[in-house]
Each structure stands twice: as structure tokens, then as C-alpha cells.
Amino acid sequence: MKIKDTIEKVPGGLMVVPLLLGATLNTIDQLHIPVVMKALKFLGAPPTEAGFYEFLRIGGFSQQLFKDSALVLIALFLFCVGSQMNLKVGGLALKKGFLLTSSKYLTGLAVGIAFGFFFDPWHGILGLSSLAIIAGMTNSNSGMYAALTGQYGNRSDVGGLSILAINDGPFLTLLSLGILGTALPMIAFIAVLLPLGIGMLLGNLDPKMREFLKPGESLTIPFFAFALGAGMNLANFLNPAVLAGGLTLAVLTFVLTGGAGILVFKLFKEKSYIAPIAEASTAGNAAATPAAIAAAASVAVASGAMTPAEFEAIQNIVPIATAQISISTIATTLLCPLGVILMDRYQRKRGIDGTKEYIVDTKKNHKATLEKTVNS
């Protein structure tokens, strides 16, 4: 059976499919079907605090992995992601990576700030929150970016991925919420981001450690996705307002972050705009960011830096934000390849080949082109 191939046919499938499966099982669990509960009781399953029997809460390794593991696995995921952040990047790749990362982040932050100014930052229009907007708009699908720039872009486009890895995970969203005035003490940042920092240190000190930890980037995703889904109700995805909010987030991400990237590339005299469009997506793993933010908030409320009411507000929007980000992931995974193909055709009609490097030769004062060597 080609289970993995089938899952990967779904945009963001490694994240979205397990998340939906977990949400489906949890939804069935919450219906408390008498036949199911009687069977679980007969098998000796422990009751919940409310006196119900749920197959996702049977205790032991099963509950620890499928129901309660989200935060631990997200921490492991961040550790592995950090190990892949290579600090040794070429000049052009460094430039493009910085331009794309900064333009995408600042655009997402600006939209989040504007949203919080004009609407309720926690429960705005279509159920969108500043948290969902910033998490969805500032995190990009690195795998899709690599695939699209590998086919339609040049070596420095692909090399920029080393800098773009900064937007993987909750770091930029945490930073944004701090800027927006959410009370998060320094220890909350450290507690959430320490695994990423240690992973980065190990990966840059020893290439073999980087190679060893690389599988963890993708291996952990379906497991923490299922656990996240196991804390959600399928009604979150079927809610028309949530669906509309997720699609709105997708359009904002594709149009605004892609447009900002193109504008910045134009200002810095880049001729090909393949990379900004390839970057204009929402990462599948961004769906884990709301849970990571809630973990940081729990540290803040324990230290007295955040009130219990503020913490409860964050906890309440986690399921909705997770669902909206997942919807945006699917939608942008469809939009970005289409956008890259259309941009490639547009550029070629004007004599610009996105697979070539266009470098300004200051000595001869003219632009030279270098053939792409990414796939050679």
C-alpha cells in the first residue's frame, strides 16, 4: 500500500492529514457513544474526571503518544529544525534569504498590528486573531520553496533557504506578540526556544550531528499533528466562519507577502521574482505555533507576568487558530506553484530565465549571467 504517497498528494499532507484524523477521532470520542463507552469500560479503561470513557484516554503509552505528546514532540521538532540552520551561507544566498525572511515577517507583523488596531485582536472578523495571522503569514513551507526554486529558480534562490529556516516555528510569532504588548517575560522566550537554539549549536559544530538530526524535521510532524488534532473538534474545520477565516488568511499570505517580496527584490535590483512567490505560503508546521504560544503563556502566567484571564483567552483561540492555519496551508500550497508557473512564463516572455544567476559586474559595469548549477 502506498500510504505515504497518498498522504503527500494532499497539500501539506504530512501535517494536515494526521491533524484531521486526530480531530475526527477526538470528535467521535466527545460524542460519548454508549456502545463505545461500554466496550471501553468492559476492557478496564479508566474513566475521565467527568466519568466518561474515551479511547484516546486509555492511559499508558497510547495516551501519551496520541493524546498528550504534542508539546514534547513540537520541542523535538524545533530541536531538529535548529540543527539544520546552516550559518555558512554564500553572499547572494545570504542576501536573498535575508530579503525574503525580513519582508515576509514585517508584512505579517504589519497586518497583525493593523488587525489588532481595527478589530479585537483575539476574536476579530471571521474568527481570525492576531496570533493566527502572524503565525500563518510569517511561517513558510520550506519544502515547497526548495522544490519550486530548485525547478524554476537558481542556486542562490535555493541557498536562501538556510536563512529562511529562521521563520520555522514560533520564534517570530513570539517576538511579534511581545511587540504587540502581550506580557511574555524573557524566561518564556527561553523556555520555548531553547531546544531550537541547542539544535542550531550542535548542527553548526558538527556536520554529522546535522545529518543525524535531519530526519527529525519531517519524522516528528505527523505525530505532533495527530496529537494536536486529538485536542480539537472537527466542528472547528466545518465552521463556515473558521473556513472563511482560513481562506482569507491564505489570500493575505499569498498576495501580501508575495507582493512585498517582489517589491523588495525589485528595490535590490534582482531580475527574477520566482523566490518571493515560492515563499508566499503558510507552513504546515505553523499549525503547531498556537500550541507553542500557549506553552509560553503558561510560563508567563505562572510567573505572574500574565493574568489568568489573558492566558485563558490564548488557550481558547488555539483550536480555532490551528484550524485556520491548516486551511491556509492547503490553500497556499495550491496557490504558490500556480503563481510560480505564471511568473516564470511572464519572465521568459521578457527574456529573463529564472534558472540563471544575474550578477552585476562592477568592474566592467554590465550584467553577466551565470548558468544554474543547482541540478547539475
C-alpha positions in Angstrom: 0.0 0.0 0.0 1.3 3.5 -0.9 0.1 5.2 2.2 2.8 7.9 2.3 2.4 8.7 -1.4 -1.3 9.1 -0.9 -0.9 11.3 2.1 1.6 13.5 0.3 -0.9 14.1 -2.6 -2.8 16.3 -0.1 -1.2 19.8 0.1 0.7 19.9 3.4 -0.4 16.2 3.8 2.1 15.1 6.4 0.7 17.8 8.8 -2.9 18.2 7.7 -4.0 14.5 7.3 -2.9 13.3 10.7 -4.3 16.5 12.3 -7.7 15.9 10.7 -7.6 12.2 11.7 -6.8 13.2 15.3 -9.6 15.7 15.2 -12.0 13.2 13.8 -11.3 10.6 16.4 -11.5 13.2 19.2 -14.8 14.4 17.8 -16.2 10.8 18.0 -14.7 10.5 21.5 -16.5 13.6 22.6 -19.9 12.2 21.4 -19.6 9.6 24.2 -21.3 6.9 22.3 -22.8 4.4 24.8 -21.7 1.3 22.9 -18.1 2.6 22.7 -18.0 3.6 26.3 -19.4 0.2 27.4 -16.8 -1.6 25.4 -14.0 0.5 26.9 -15.4 0.0 30.4 -15.5 -3.7 29.9 -11.9 -3.7 28.8 -11.0 -1.9 32.0 -10.3 1.6 30.6 -10.1 4.3 33.3 -12.9 6.9 33.3 -12.2 10.6 32.7 -12.7 13.2 35.5 -16.2 13.7 34.1 -16.9 10.0 34.3 -16.8 9.2 30.6 -14.7 6.6 28.8 -12.7 7.7 25.8 -10.4 5.6 23.5 -7.9 8.5 23.3 -7.7 8.5 27.1 -7.0 4.8 27.9 -3.7 5.7 29.7 -0.3 4.1 29.1 1.9 4.7 26.0 -1.2 5.1 23.8 -2.5 8.2 25.5 1.0 9.6 26.0 1.7 9.4 22.3 -1.6 10.0 20.6 -3.2 12.5 23.0 -0.7 14.1 25.3 2.5 14.3 23.3 2.0 17.5 21.2 4.3 19.8 23.2 7.1 17.3 23.7 7.1 16.4 20.0 7.0 20.0 18.9 10.0 20.7 21.2 11.8 17.8 19.5 10.8 19.1 16.1 12.2 22.6 16.9 15.5 20.9 18.1 15.8 19.2 14.8 14.9 22.3 12.8 17.5 24.3 14.6 20.2 21.7 13.7 19.6 22.4 10.0 20.2 26.2 10.2 23.5 26.5 8.5 25.3 29.7 9.4 27.7 29.3 6.5 25.8 30.8 3.5 27.1 32.3 0.3 26.8 36.1 -0.3 23.9 36.0 -2.8 22.1 33.3 -0.9 22.5 35.3 2.3 21.2 38.4 0.7 18.1 36.7 -0.8 17.4 34.8 2.3 17.5 37.9 4.4 15.3 39.9 2.0 12.7 37.2 1.9 12.7 36.5 5.6 12.5 40.1 6.6 9.9 41.1 4.0 7.6 38.2 4.9 8.0 38.8 8.7 7.5 42.5 8.5 4.4 42.1 6.3 2.9 39.5 8.6 3.6 41.7 11.6 2.2 44.8 9.9 -1.1 43.0 9.1 -1.2 41.6 12.6 -0.8 45.1 14.1 -3.4 46.6 11.8 -5.8 43.8 12.6 -5.3 44.3 16.3 -5.8 48.1 15.9 -9.1 47.9 13.9 -10.6 44.7 15.4 -10.5 42.6 18.5 -7.0 41.0 18.4 -8.3 37.8 19.9 -11.7 37.4 18.2 -11.8 39.6 15.2 -13.8 39.2 12.0 -14.3 35.6 10.7 -12.8 34.3 14.0 -9.3 35.5 12.9 -6.9 36.5 15.7 -3.6 38.4 15.5 -2.0 35.2 16.6 -3.4 33.2 13.6 -2.5 36.0 11.2 1.1 36.4 12.4 1.7 32.7 12.7 0.2 31.9 9.3 1.8 34.8 7.4 5.3 34.7 8.8 5.9 30.9 8.5 6.5 29.5 5.1 6.6 26.0 3.6 10.3 25.3 3.3 9.9 22.0 1.4 7.7 23.6 -1.3 10.1 26.6 -1.5 13.0 24.2 -2.1 11.1 22.3 -4.7 9.9 25.3 -6.6 13.2 27.2 -6.6 15.0 24.0 -7.4 13.0 23.7 -10.6 12.3 27.3 -11.6 14.9 29.3 -9.6 18.7 29.4 -9.4 21.4 28.4 -6.9 21.2 31.5 -4.7 17.4 31.2 -4.6 17.7 27.7 -3.2 20.6 28.7 -0.9 18.4 31.3 0.7 16.6 28.5 2.4 19.3 28.5 5.1 18.2 31.9 6.2 14.5 31.2 5.7 14.7 28.4 8.2 14.5 31.2 10.9 10.8 31.5 10.2 10.2 27.9 11.0 8.5 27.5 14.4 7.2 30.0 17.0 10.2 32.4 17.3 8.9 35.2 15.1 5.4 34.9 16.4 6.6 35.1 20.0 8.6 38.2 19.1 5.6 39.7 17.4 3.3 39.2 20.3 5.9 40.8 22.6 6.0 43.8 20.2 2.2 43.9 20.3 2.2 44.2 24.1 1.5 40.6 25.2 3.2 40.2 28.5 5.7 37.4 27.9 8.8 37.5 30.2 12.2 36.7 28.9 12.1 33.2 30.5 9.0 32.4 28.4 11.1 33.0 25.2 14.0 31.0 26.6 11.8 28.1 27.7 10.2 27.7 24.2 13.2 28.5 22.0 16.0 26.7 24.0 15.5 23.4 22.0 15.9 25.3 18.7 19.0 27.1 20.0 20.7 24.0 21.2 19.9 22.2 18.0 21.4 25.1 16.0 24.5 25.0 18.1 25.0 21.2 17.7 24.3 21.3 13.9 26.8 24.0 13.3 29.5 22.5 15.5 29.3 19.0 13.9 28.0 18.3 10.4 27.4 14.7 11.4 25.0 15.9 14.1 23.2 17.9 11.5 22.9 14.8 9.3 21.8 12.7 12.2 19.1 15.1 13.3 17.8 15.9 9.8 15.1 13.1 9.6 13.6 14.5 12.8 12.4 17.6 10.8 9.8 15.5 8.9 9.5 12.4 11.1 8.0 14.2 14.1 5.4 16.2 12.1 2.7 13.6 11.6 3.0 12.6 15.3 2.6 16.0 16.8 0.0 16.8 14.2 -2.2 13.9 15.3 -1.8 14.9 18.9 -2.8 18.5 18.1 -5.8 17.2 16.3 -6.7 15.0 19.2 -7.3 18.2 21.2 -9.6 19.6 18.6 -13.2 19.1 17.5 -13.9 18.5 13.8 -16.5 21.2 14.0 -13.7 23.7 14.1 -12.9 22.9 10.4 -16.6 22.6 9.4 -17.5 26.0 10.9 -18.1 28.4 8.0 -16.6 31.3 9.8 -13.4 29.4 10.5 -13.2 28.1 6.9 -13.7 31.7 5.6 -11.1 32.9 8.1 -8.6 30.3 6.9 -9.1 31.1 3.2 -8.8 34.8 4.0 -5.5 34.1 5.8 -4.3 32.2 2.7 -5.1 35.1 0.3 -3.5 37.6 2.6 -0.4 35.4 2.9 0.0 34.8 -0.8 -0.9 38.3 -2.1 0.7 40.5 0.6 3.9 38.5 1.5 4.5 37.5 -2.1 3.9 41.1 -3.3 6.2 42.5 -0.6 8.9 40.0 -1.6 8.7 41.1 -5.2 8.9 44.7 -4.3 12.0 44.2 -2.1 13.6 42.1 -4.8 12.9 44.9 -7.3 14.4 47.6 -5.0 17.6 45.5 -4.7 17.9 45.0 -8.4 17.0 41.3 -8.6 15.8 40.3 -12.0 13.9 37.1 -11.2 10.9 37.0 -8.9 10.5 33.3 -8.6 11.8 33.1 -5.0 9.3 35.6 -3.5 6.3 33.8 -4.9 7.7 30.4 -3.9 8.0 31.8 -0.3 4.4 33.2 -0.2 2.9 30.2 1.6 1.9 29.1 5.1 3.9 26.3 6.5 2.2 23.1 7.6 4.2 23.1 10.8 2.9 26.6 11.5 -0.2 24.9 12.8 1.9 23.9 15.8 2.7 27.6 16.6 -0.5 28.4 18.6 0.2 25.4 20.9 3.7 26.6 21.4 2.5 30.1 22.2 0.1 28.7 24.7 3.0 26.9 26.3 4.9 30.2 26.6 1.8 31.8 28.0 1.6 29.1 30.7 5.2 30.1 31.8 4.1 33.7 31.8 1.0 33.2 33.9 3.0 31.0 36.4 5.5 33.9 36.8 2.7 36.4 37.3 3.6 38.3 34.1 0.2 37.4 32.6 -3.2 37.3 34.1 -5.2 34.1 34.2 -7.8 35.8 32.0 -5.3 36.6 29.3 -3.9 33.0 29.5 -7.5 31.7 29.1 -8.0 33.9 26.1 -5.0 32.5 24.4 -6.0 28.9 25.2 -9.4 29.4 23.8 -8.2 30.6 20.4 -5.6 27.8 20.0 -8.1 25.2 18.3 -9.6 27.9 16.0 -6.2 29.4 15.1 -4.8 25.9 14.4 -7.7 25.0 12.1 -7.4 28.3 10.2 -3.7 27.9 9.7 -4.2 24.4 8.5 -6.7 25.7 5.9 -4.3 28.4 4.8 -1.6 25.8 4.4 -3.7 23.8 2.0 -4.8 26.8 0.0 -1.3 28.4 -0.3 0.2 25.1 -1.3 -2.1 25.3 -4.4 -1.6 29.0 -5.0 2.2 29.1 -4.8 3.0 26.6 -7.6 0.4 28.2 -9.9 1.9 31.6 -9.1 5.5 30.5 -9.8 4.5 28.9 -13.1 2.7 32.1 -14.2 5.7 34.3 -13.1 8.1 32.0 -15.0 6.1 32.3 -18.2 5.8 36.1 -17.8 9.6 36.5 -17.2 10.6 34.2 -20.1 8.5 36.3 -22.5 10.7 39.3 -21.4 13.9 37.4 -21.8 14.5 36.6 -18.1 15.4 33.0 -17.3 14.8 32.4 -13.6 17.2 29.4 -13.6 20.2 31.7 -14.3 22.1 34.0 -11.9 22.2 37.7 -12.9 25.2 39.3 -11.3 26.3 42.9 -11.7 30.0 43.1 -12.7 31.1 46.4 -11.2 34.5 46.4 -13.0 33.0 46.1 -16.5 29.8 47.9 -15.4 27.4 45.4 -17.1 25.3 42.5 -16.0 26.6 39.0 -16.6 24.6 35.8 -16.4 25.7 32.5 -14.9 24.0 29.2 -15.8 22.2 27.5 -12.9 24.1 24.6 -11.4 21.5 23.5 -8.8 20.5 20.4 -10.6 23.9 19.6 -12.3 
